[in-house]
């Protein structure tokens, strides 16, 4: 996700007995080896920036890359109308207060949950 320089924010759901539990137990200064391959092909943000209407879809923790996209400057073009379709079981499970973030970044937004 979009983080301040020299830091990283991660959204991790703790599941007992899995590596996610170990990640949740990390303390500042702990070393974490990073490796592996990236899955997916990605997309060019510059192509989106030229659009007038953008539909964004996410469920659960899949909102993390969307949050990063929003906070990294995707919304600098004030002519973009963004509709976010975000699936969560209930408001208590909403990973971020995305609706507030969208309202701050875009001229016209629609939020569907």
C-alpha positions in Angstrom: 0.0 0.0 0.0 1.0 3.6 -0.3 3.3 4.3 2.7 5.4 7.2 3.8 9.0 7.1 2.4 11.2 4.4 4.0 8.3 2.5 5.5 5.8 -0.1 4.3 2.2 -0.8 5.4 0.8 -4.3 5.0 -2.7 -5.6 5.5 -2.4 -9.0 7.1 -5.3 -11.2 8.5 -4.1 -13.3 11.4 -4.9 -17.0 10.9 -3.7 -19.2 13.7 -1.0 -21.7 12.7 -0.1 -19.9 9.4 2.7 -17.6 8.4 0.2 -14.7 8.8 0.3 -15.2 12.6 4.1 -14.9 12.6 3.9 -11.7 10.5 1.4 -10.2 13.0 3.8 -11.0 15.9 6.7 -9.0 14.3 8.1 -6.1 16.2 9.8 -2.9 14.9 13.3 -3.7 13.8 12.6 -7.4 13.1 14.2 -8.6 9.8 11.9 -10.1 7.2 13.3 -11.8 4.2 11.5 -11.0 1.0 11.5 -13.0 -2.2 9.5 -14.9 -4.7 7.7 -13.9 -7.8 5.0 -11.4 -8.5 1.7 -12.8 -9.8 -0.3 -10.9 -12.4 0.5 -8.5 -15.2 -0.4 -5.2 -13.5 -1.6 -2.2 -15.5 -0.4 1.2 -16.5 -1.6 4.0 -14.2 -0.9 6.6 -16.9 -3.6 5.0 -19.1 -6.1 5.2 -16.3 -5.3 8.9 -15.6 -6.6 9.8 -19.0 -10.0 8.3 -18.3 -13.1 10.2 -17.3 -15.0 7.4 -15.5 -13.1 4.6 -13.6 -14.7 1.6 -12.0 -12.7 -0.1 -9.3 -13.5 -3.5 -7.8 -12.1 -5.1 -4.6 -13.1 -7.5 -1.9 -11.7 -8.0 1.6 -7.9 -7.4 1.8 -7.8 -6.9 -2.0 -8.5 -3.3 -1.2 -4.8 -2.8 -0.3 -3.5 -2.3 -3.8 -6.5 -0.1 -4.5 -5.7 2.1 -1.5 -2.1 2.3 -2.7 -3.3 3.4 -6.2 -5.5 6.1 -4.7 -2.9 7.4 -2.3 0.0 7.4 -4.8 -1.5 10.2 -6.8 -4.0 8.4 -9.1 -6.5 11.0 -8.1 -4.5 14.1 -9.1 -6.7 14.3 -12.2 -9.8 16.1 -10.8 -11.8 15.2 -14.0 -12.0 11.5 -13.0 -15.2 10.1 -11.7 -14.5 7.0 -9.6 -16.9 4.2 -8.6 -15.5 1.8 -6.0 -17.3 -1.6 -5.6 -15.9 -3.0 -2.4 -17.2 -6.3 -1.0 -17.0 -7.0 2.7 -19.2 -8.9 5.1 -20.0 -5.9 7.3 -18.5 -2.5 8.2 -16.5 -4.0 11.1 -14.6 -6.0 8.5 -13.8 -3.0 6.3 -10.0 -3.0 6.1 -9.6 0.8 5.6 -11.8 3.7 5.7 -11.6 3.8 1.9 -14.8 5.9 1.4 -13.3 8.8 3.4 -10.0 8.5 1.4 -11.9 8.6 -1.9 -13.9 11.6 -0.9 -10.7 13.5 -0.2 -9.0 12.6 -3.5 -11.7 12.8 -6.2 -14.2 15.3 -7.4 -17.1 12.8 -7.8 -17.2 9.4 -6.2 -19.7 6.6 -5.7 -19.2 3.9 -3.1 -20.9 0.5 -3.3 -20.5 -2.1 -0.6 
